[in-house]
Amino acid sequence: MTAATGANRDLRAAEKAQHESDLETAEVYYRRRLRAEPDQPLVRYFLGALLLQRGGDSLNEALALAREAVAGQANNPG
């Protein structure tokens, strides 16, 4: 199994879990991807969206992840 295959498998599992409202499982997969590949803005975005969906104490982390996801992107307006 290549790293890309593992990454795709994790992201599919996270998406499926999130779609089924199993946010804890989805979070595990997203965080695993970020540990393996920290420079993945799309994974940061997905994890931030999940944390935003969860609400509560996760909001600050969700906002930080969203900021990190767009930082340095070519179409970032500022």
N, C-alpha and C positions, 0 to 999 in steps of 0.2 A: 504494500500500500504506500503510495507516495504521500508527501505532505499535503499536496493539493487535494487528493482524494479524501484524506482525513478531515481537512478543513471543510470541504463540501459536505461531508457526512455530518459533521458537527452543526453546520449552518442549517442543513435540512432538518435535523432533529430539533434544533432550537425553534425553527419556524413552525414545525408541526406542534411542538409543545405549547408555544405561544398561541397558536390558532385554537388549541384545545383548552386555553385558559390555564395551563399548567405553567405559571410564570416562574416558579421556583426551578423547575427542570430547565426551562428555556434559559434562565439566568446562568445556570451551571455551564451550559454549552457555550453561551456567548463569552463568559469569563474564561473558559478554557481556551477559546480561540484567541482572546487577547493576550493570555499568558504565552501562547505559542508564537503569536505574530502581533506584537504590540502596535505596529504601525498600520492598522487596518481601520480607516475612518468609517467604513460602512458598518463594521461590527460595533464600533463605538456608538454609532448612530442607533443601531438596532437595540443595543443594550440600554442606551439612554431612553429610547422610546418605551421599552419594557418597564424601566424604573418609573417613568412618568405615568404609565398606565397603572402601576402599583400605587403610586402616590405615597403619602405619609412621609416618613423619614428619608425616603429615597430621592426626594425632589432635588436636593442640592447636588447629589452625585449625577442625577439625570442631566441637569443643566451643565455641569462640568463636562460630561461626556459629549453633549451636543456641541459645546464650544470647541472641544478638541477635534471633533469630527469635521468641523468646517474650517478650522485653522489651517492655513496653508493651501487650501483648495483654490484652484485657478479662478473659479467663479465666485469666490468669497468677496462680497462687497465691502468688507472692512471689519 
